[in-house]
Amino acid sequence: RLTIDPALEAVIAHEPPPRPRSGLGLDEALSSLGGQAAKREQLFKEQLKAEQSKGKVLDRKFQEGLK
């Protein structure tokens, strides 16, 4: 909701709209957070594994470039 001063042609006050509710209960929200934590942990493990093999991949590319 906006309050506009016609003489100044400017917004002088505003009221943000109410935040929508998620519709989730407390138990559902907690289980959702637990699922997200597991997803983050899995993604971290995948990134860690990729980072560990990154040196080998770069070394192979370097060796191929020397041929």
Backbone hydrogen bonds, N-H to C=O, Kabsch-Sander energy under -0.5 kcal/mol:
donor,donor_aa,acceptor,acceptor_aa,energy
3,T,13,A,-3.0
4,I,2,L,-0.5
5,D,10,A,-2.6
9,E,5,D,-2.1
10,A,5,D,-1.2
12,I,3,T,-3.0
13,A,3,T,-1.4
15,E,1,R,-2.4
29,A,25,G,-2.3
30,L,26,L,-2.3
31,S,27,D,-2.2
32,S,28,E,-2.0
33,L,29,A,-2.2
34,G,30,L,-2.1
35,G,31,S,-2.1
36,Q,32,S,-2.1
37,A,33,L,-2.1
38,A,34,G,-2.0
39,K,35,G,-2.0
40,R,36,Q,-2.4
41,E,37,A,-2.3
42,Q,38,A,-2.2
43,L,39,K,-2.3
44,F,40,R,-2.4
45,K,41,E,-2.2
46,E,42,Q,-2.2
47,Q,43,L,-2.4
48,L,44,F,-2.5
49,K,45,K,-2.3
50,A,46,E,-2.2
51,E,47,Q,-2.4
52,Q,48,L,-2.0
53,S,49,K,-1.5
54,K,50,A,-0.6
55,G,51,E,-0.5
57,V,53,S,-2.0
58,L,54,K,-2.5
59,D,55,G,-2.2
60,R,56,K,-2.4
61,K,57,V,-2.3
62,F,58,L,-2.2
63,Q,59,D,-2.5
64,E,60,R,-2.4
65,G,61,K,-1.9
66,L,62,F,-1.5
67,K,63,Q,-0.9
